[in-house]
Amino acid sequence: MLNRRKFLQYSAAGLAGSMVPLASRAAYADSIPAENRKKDIIYRTLGKTGIQLPVVSLGVMRVDNPNLVRSALDGGIIHLDTANGYQQGRNEEMLGILLTGRPRDSFVITTKIHPREPISTEEFLSMLNTSLKRLKLDYVDMLYLHAVDNRDYMFNENYLNALAKAKKEGKARFVGLSTHSNMAKVLRWAVESKFYEVVLTSYNFMMHNDSDMHAALEEAGRAGLGIIAMKTMAGGGYWDREKTQKINTRAALKWALQNPNIHTAIPGCTTFDQLEENLSVMSDITLTEDELRDLRLTEPMHREEGKETSSLFCFGCRTCEKQCVKHLPLPELMRAYMYTYGYRDMALAREVIDNSSHLKGACAECSACTVSCPHGLPVAQRVRDVERLADVPREFLV
């Protein structure tokens, strides 16, 4: 954890980084000529970065077909989001191949680094260099510290050093973070830091009654943070693991974009039909009455006494962690469950499990579970279901 002196030092560095290149950032925002932009696409400015983006971007995490990415770029998408660990590096490699020959100012790319255990500044930068080599790029537009959920991790001196050095050396234009849990707190910590410039956060229609999250987004927007939404489909496109109840994913994406503090969203896709649906929202974010009904916003989202929900989305509130006598990383395991039963992406779920501190079989040792999810998720059963992936050889999950 940083002491006050170090914290202020990094805050000053963050402010300097956000102010010095203003001229170049303004030029960058205009580097895609207006006549080349797709007509009717809605653009928003990514906070103080000055980057203008369509309201729909592309999360590349699950994409393994380069033609999908090409079609997205041809359809008007500018921003691509990947990470050092996605598909064991193949995700970045795919982007490196397909982006070769495209003008560098025609796309905005983000990568993320998630240390599996505490690492040094040099090791962090080595991971970035590996990403740049795969991407065949000299720099990324945004570099994130991935999966932030606590202050110690967010303000780790080694990681702040690495992010600051990456900016100084021109390997990252802006620095930010991603968060799947404790989102409201993380947003406020990012504002407090005056170092982080962009936040990628889970945000979807299931949070429509979350006044604290909405307030945190408003505060972050006022402070000039660039804010990007992920997990807008709330669990992979279905209300249940059996996939009998489909979520209106177009309406879900539109809902997230009703908030003006969300500058763009990064829905993923694995089919051209899904991509076409996402592209259609770029020029029309109006929610119809039918779409609002489809999102079930009037139905109770919180637990009724003795009743469980089939929802695949974990709110990341971390209430469960305080209740668990084994201190399991339950939000991470619930995310792995969502990837398994919602996205049907076993490799991604296994990656989350491997990156967590999960002790296999821990739930089986308890005669009764002490966890009661305020949103009705059957936590213990889901842990037992998803932890079976740890027994599957990795080569079967490619």
C-alpha positions in Angstrom: 0.0 0.0 0.0 1.2 3.5 -0.8 2.0 6.0 1.9 0.6 9.5 1.4 3.7 10.9 -0.1 3.9 8.2 -2.7 0.2 8.5 -3.5 0.5 12.2 -4.1 3.5 11.7 -6.2 1.6 9.3 -8.5 -1.5 11.6 -8.5 0.7 14.5 -9.7 2.2 12.2 -12.4 -1.3 11.3 -13.5 -2.4 14.9 -13.7 0.7 15.8 -15.7 0.0 12.9 -18.0 -3.5 14.0 -18.6 -2.6 17.6 -19.3 0.7 17.7 -21.2 -0.4 16.0 -24.4 -3.7 17.9 -24.8 -2.8 19.3 -28.2 -1.9 15.9 -29.6 -5.0 14.4 -28.1 -7.2 17.0 -29.7 -5.6 16.2 -33.0 -6.1 12.5 -32.4 -9.8 13.0 -31.8 -10.1 14.6 -35.2 -7.7 12.1 -36.9 -10.6 10.1 -38.3 -12.0 12.6 -40.9 -15.7 13.4 -40.5 -16.3 12.4 -44.1 -15.0 8.9 -43.4 -17.2 8.4 -40.4 -20.3 6.3 -40.8 -23.4 8.6 -41.0 -25.8 8.6 -38.1 -23.4 6.8 -35.7 -23.5 8.3 -32.2 -20.1 9.4 -30.9 -19.2 10.3 -27.3 -15.9 11.6 -25.9 -14.0 9.3 -23.6 -13.6 11.8 -20.7 -10.5 13.9 -20.6 -8.7 11.7 -23.0 -10.4 13.6 -25.8 -10.8 10.4 -27.9 -14.1 10.3 -29.7 -15.6 6.9 -30.0 -18.9 5.4 -31.3 -21.1 4.3 -28.4 -20.5 0.7 -29.4 -17.1 -0.8 -29.4 -15.9 -4.4 -29.6 -14.8 -6.7 -26.8 -12.6 -9.2 -28.6 -12.2 -11.6 -25.6 -14.1 -14.5 -27.1 -13.6 -13.7 -30.8 -11.5 -16.3 -32.7 -12.6 -15.4 -36.2 -10.6 -12.5 -37.6 -13.3 -11.8 -40.2 -15.7 -10.8 -37.4 -13.2 -8.1 -36.3 -12.7 -6.9 -39.9 -16.5 -6.7 -40.3 -16.7 -4.7 -37.1 -14.1 -2.2 -38.2 -15.7 -1.9 -41.6 -19.1 -1.4 -39.9 -17.8 1.7 -38.0 -16.4 0.3 -34.8 -13.1 2.0 -33.8 -12.3 0.7 -30.3 -11.1 -2.9 -29.8 -10.6 -4.3 -26.3 -8.3 -7.3 -25.6 -6.0 -8.5 -22.8 -2.6 -10.1 -22.4 -4.2 -13.3 -21.1 -7.1 -13.8 -23.5 -6.9 -17.2 -25.2 -3.4 -17.6 -23.8 -2.2 -14.7 -26.0 -3.8 -15.9 -29.3 -6.4 -13.1 -29.1 -3.7 -10.4 -29.3 -1.9 -12.4 -32.0 -5.0 -12.5 -34.1 -5.4 -8.7 -33.8 -1.8 -8.2 -34.7 -2.2 -10.1 -38.0 -5.5 -8.5 -39.0 -4.5 -4.9 -38.1 -1.3 -5.0 -40.1 -1.6 -2.5 -42.9 -4.4 -0.5 -41.4 -3.6 3.1 -40.6 -2.7 3.4 -37.0 -5.0 6.3 -36.4 -8.0 4.4 -37.8 -8.5 2.3 -34.6 -8.2 2.6 -30.8 -6.9 -0.5 -29.0 -6.8 -1.5 -25.3 -5.0 -4.3 -23.7 -5.1 -5.4 -20.0 -2.6 -7.0 -17.7 -3.6 -9.1 -14.7 -0.7 -10.4 -12.6 -1.6 -13.8 -11.3 0.6 -13.1 -8.3 2.5 -10.0 -7.1 5.2 -9.1 -9.7 7.8 -6.4 -10.1 7.6 -3.3 -12.3 10.0 -4.9 -14.7 7.9 -8.1 -15.0 4.7 -6.0 -15.6 6.5 -4.1 -18.4 7.7 -7.4 -19.8 4.1 -8.5 -20.1 3.3 -5.3 -21.9 6.2 -5.8 -24.3 4.9 -9.3 -25.0 1.5 -7.8 -25.8 2.9 -5.2 -28.1 4.9 -7.9 -29.9 1.8 -10.0 -30.4 -0.2 -6.9 -31.6 2.6 -5.8 -33.9 2.3 -2.3 -32.5 4.6 0.2 -30.9 2.0 1.4 -28.4 -1.6 0.7 -27.2 -4.0 3.5 -26.8 -5.1 2.3 -23.4 -3.3 0.1 -20.9 -5.4 -1.3 -18.0 -4.6 -2.9 -14.7 -7.1 -5.8 -15.0 -9.8 -7.0 -12.6 -9.4 -4.4 -9.8 -11.5 -5.0 -6.7 -9.4 -3.6 -3.8 -7.2 -0.6 -3.0 -4.0 -2.5 -2.3 -4.0 -4.0 -5.8 -5.1 -0.8 -7.4 -2.4 1.3 -5.7 0.3 -1.3 -5.8 3.5 0.7 -6.2 5.1 -1.7 -8.7 2.1 -1.5 -11.0 1.7 2.3 -10.7 5.4 2.6 -11.6 4.9 0.3 -14.6 1.9 2.2 -15.9 3.6 5.5 -15.5 6.7 4.2 -17.2 4.7 2.8 -20.1 3.2 6.3 -20.7 6.5 8.0 -20.4 8.1 5.6 -22.9 5.2 6.1 -25.3 4.0 2.5 -25.1 0.6 3.5 -23.7 -1.2 6.8 -24.4 -3.6 6.4 -21.4 -3.7 4.2 -18.4 -6.8 2.8 -16.7 -8.3 -0.2 -15.0 -11.0 -2.8 -15.3 -13.4 -3.9 -12.5 -15.9 -6.7 -12.2 -16.7 -6.2 -8.5 -16.8 -3.4 -5.9 -17.4 -1.3 -9.0 -18.7 1.8 -7.2 -15.8 1.9 -4.8 -13.3 1.3 -7.6 -14.8 4.2 -9.6 -14.4 6.5 -6.6 -10.9 5.4 -5.9 -10.0 6.1 -9.5 -11.4 9.6 -9.1 -9.4 10.0 -5.9 -6.2 8.8 -7.5 -6.0 11.5 -10.2 -3.8 8.9 -11.9 -6.1 6.5 -13.7 -7.8 8.0 -16.8 -10.2 5.3 -18.0 -12.3 2.8 -16.2 -13.8 -0.3 -17.8 -16.7 -1.5 -15.5 -19.4 -4.0 -15.4 -22.7 -2.2 -16.0 -26.1 -3.5 -17.1 -29.9 -3.3 -16.6 -29.9 -5.5 -13.6 -28.3 -2.6 -11.8 -31.1 -0.3 -12.5 -31.9 0.1 -8.8 -28.3 0.4 -7.7 -28.3 4.1 -6.7 -24.7 3.9 -5.3 -23.4 2.7 -8.7 -25.3 5.4 -10.6 -23.9 8.0 -8.2 -20.4 6.7 -8.6 -20.7 6.9 -12.4 -21.9 10.5 -12.1 -19.0 11.4 -9.9 -16.5 9.7 -12.2 -18.0 11.4 -15.2 -17.8 14.9 -13.6 -14.2 14.2 -12.8 -13.4 13.5 -16.4 -12.8 9.8 -16.3 -13.4 7.9 -19.5 -15.9 5.2 -18.7 -16.5 2.1 -20.7 -19.2 -0.5 -20.0 -18.8 -4.3 -20.2 -21.1 -7.2 -19.2 -24.0 -5.2 -20.7 -25.8 -8.5 -21.5 -25.9 -9.5 -17.8 -24.7 -13.0 -18.2 -24.2 -14.1 -21.7 -27.6 -13.4 -23.3 -29.8 -15.8 -21.3 -31.7 -15.5 -18.0 -31.0 -19.2 -17.2 -28.3 -21.8 -17.5 -30.5 -24.1 -19.6 -30.8 -21.2 -22.1 -34.6 -21.4 -22.3 -35.1 -17.7 -21.6 -33.3 -15.4 -24.0 -32.4 -11.8 -22.9 -33.2 -9.1 -25.4 -29.5 -8.3 -25.8 -30.2 -5.3 -28.1 -32.4 -3.8 -25.5 -29.7 -4.6 -22.8 -27.0 -2.8 -24.8 -29.3 0.2 -25.3 -30.1 0.4 -21.6 -26.5 0.7 -20.7 -26.0 3.6 -23.2 -28.9 5.6 -21.7 -26.5 6.7 -19.1 -24.5 9.7 -20.6 -21.6 8.8 -18.3 -21.1 5.6 -20.3 -19.0 6.8 -23.2 -18.9 3.4 -25.0 -19.7 -0.2 -24.4 -17.7 -3.3 -25.5 -20.2 -6.1 -26.1 -18.6 -9.3 -27.4 -19.8 -11.4 -30.2 -19.0 -14.8 -31.7 -21.4 -14.7 -34.7 -22.1 -12.2 -37.5 -25.8 -12.0 -36.4 -24.7 -10.8 -33.0 -22.3 -8.3 -34.6 -25.0 -7.0 -36.8 -27.3 -6.5 -33.8 -24.6 -4.6 -32.0 -23.8 -2.4 -35.0 -27.5 -1.5 -35.3 -27.3 0.1 -31.8 -24.5 2.5 -32.9 -27.1 4.8 -34.5 -30.1 4.2 -32.4 -30.1 3.8 -28.6 -33.7 4.6 -28.1 -35.5 2.1 -25.9 -39.0 1.1 -26.9 -41.7 0.2 -24.4 -41.5 -3.4 -25.6 -37.8 -3.5 -25.0 -38.2 -2.1 -21.5 -40.7 -4.8 -20.8 -38.3 -7.4 -22.1 -35.7 -6.3 -19.6 -38.1 -7.1 -16.7 -37.2 -3.8 -15.0 -40.3 -3.9 -12.9 -39.6 -7.4 -11.5 -37.8 -7.7 -8.1 -34.1 -8.3 -8.7 -33.3 -9.0 -5.0 -33.8 -12.1 -3.1 -37.2 -13.1 -1.8 -37.2 -15.1 1.4 -36.4 -18.7 0.6 -36.3 -18.1 -3.2 -33.3 -18.4 -5.5 -32.8 -16.9 -8.9 -31.7 -18.5 -12.1 -29.9 -15.3 -13.2 -26.4 -15.9 -14.5 -25.1 -12.5 -13.5 -23.2 -11.8 -10.3 -23.5 -8.2 -9.0 -20.0 -8.3 -7.6 -21.1 -6.8 -4.3 -18.8 -9.2 -2.4 -21.3 -9.6 0.4 -20.7 -13.4 0.1 -17.0 -13.2 0.8 -17.6 -11.8 4.3 -20.0 -14.7 5.0 -17.8 -17.5 3.7 -15.9 -19.3 6.4 -13.4 -20.6 3.8 -12.8 -17.1 2.5 -13.2 -18.3 -1.1 -13.0 -15.8 -4.0 -16.7 -16.2 -4.6 -17.3 -13.3 -7.1 -14.5 -14.7 -9.3 -16.1 -18.2 -9.2 -19.5 -16.7 -10.0 -17.9 -15.0 -13.0 -16.4 -18.4 -14.1 -19.9 -19.9 -13.7 -21.3 -17.2 -15.9 -18.7 -17.8 -18.6 -19.4 -21.6 -18.4 -23.2 -21.6 -18.5 -23.9 -18.2 -20.0 -21.2 -17.8 -22.6 -20.4 -21.5 -23.0 -16.7 -20.6 -22.9 -15.1 -23.2 -20.8 -11.5 -22.1 -21.5 -12.3 -18.5 -20.3 -14.0 -19.9 -17.2 -11.0 -22.1 -16.5 -8.7 -19.1 -16.9 -10.6 -17.2 -14.2 -10.5 -20.2 -11.9 -6.8 -20.7 -12.4 -6.2 -17.0 -11.7 -8.2 -17.1 -8.4 -7.1 -18.4 -5.1 -9.8 -21.1 -5.1 -9.2 -24.2 -2.9 -10.9 -27.0 -4.8 -13.5 -29.0 -2.8 -13.7 -26.4 -0.1 -17.5 -26.2 -0.3 -17.8 -30.0 0.2 -16.1 -29.7 3.6 -18.9 -27.6 5.0 -22.0 -29.3 6.5 -24.0 -26.2 5.8 -23.3 -23.1 3.7 -23.1 -19.8 5.6 -23.5 -17.7 2.5 -26.8 -16.0 1.6 -26.6 -14.0 -1.6 -28.7 -10.8 -1.3 -29.5 -11.3 -5.0 -30.6 -14.9 -4.7 -27.7 -16.7 -6.3 -27.3 -20.3 -5.1 -23.6 -19.7 -4.4 -22.5 -23.0 -3.0 -24.1 -25.1 -5.7 -22.6 -22.9 -8.4 -19.1 -23.3 -6.9 -19.5 -27.1 -6.9 -20.7 -27.0 -10.5 -18.0 -24.8 -11.9 -15.0 -26.1 -10.0 -15.3 -29.4 -11.9 -13.5 -27.5 -14.8 -10.3 -27.6 -12.8 -10.1 -31.4 -13.4 -10.3 -31.0 -17.2 -7.0 -30.9 -19.0 -6.4 -27.5 -20.5 -5.8 -28.9 -24.0 -9.4 -30.0 -24.0 -10.6 -26.4 -23.4 -9.0 -24.6 -26.3 
